[in-house]
């Protein structure tokens, strides 16, 4: 009476192990796209584009501040 239950349990266990093995192979196949060999995460196209936009904005703001500083320095030279 316990034999059919044991056979079903072993069958379920083998099926589960095969399913987990398939998931593991799928994850390992996608891993190089996510992490480099050195262990550094790679950028997705969305985050890379957002970072490039942010860098452009920051460079623009830095240039504006540089111009303002130069104008203030020139104004201070003229007052002295």
Number of C-alpha atoms within 10 A of each C-alpha: 5 6 8 9 10 11 11 11 12 12 12 12 12 12 12 12 12 12 12 12 12 12 12 12 12 11 11 11 10 11 13 13 12 12 13 11 8 6 9 9 13 13 13 11 9 9 11 12 12 12 13 12 12 12 12 12 12 12 12 12 12 12 12 12 12 12 12 12 12 12 12 12 12 11 11 10 9 8 7 5
